[in-house]
Amino acid sequence: MNVLISLIIYLVIFGLIWWLVSMLPLPAPVAQIVRVLFIILLILIVLSVFGIIPGGYLPRLNL
C-alpha cells in the first residue's frame, strides 16, 4: 500500500512538472528532446518505485 501511495505522489509531481515545462515556448527540436527525456524519467520512476531498479536518486516517502 505504501508503494502505491508513493507512486501516486511521484506521478502527480511528475505531471505538474510536465505541465509547467509544456507551457514553455520551446522550439520543436528542443521540445521533442525534452518530451523523450520526460518519458525516460517516467519509466525510471515507475521501475524504481516497484524495486525493479535501484532508486537511490528518489527520496523515500514515509507517510
HELIX and SHEET records of a PDB file:
HELIX    1   1 ASN A    2  SER A   22  1                                  21    
HELIX    2   2 ALA A   28  VAL A   49  1                                  22    
END                                                                             
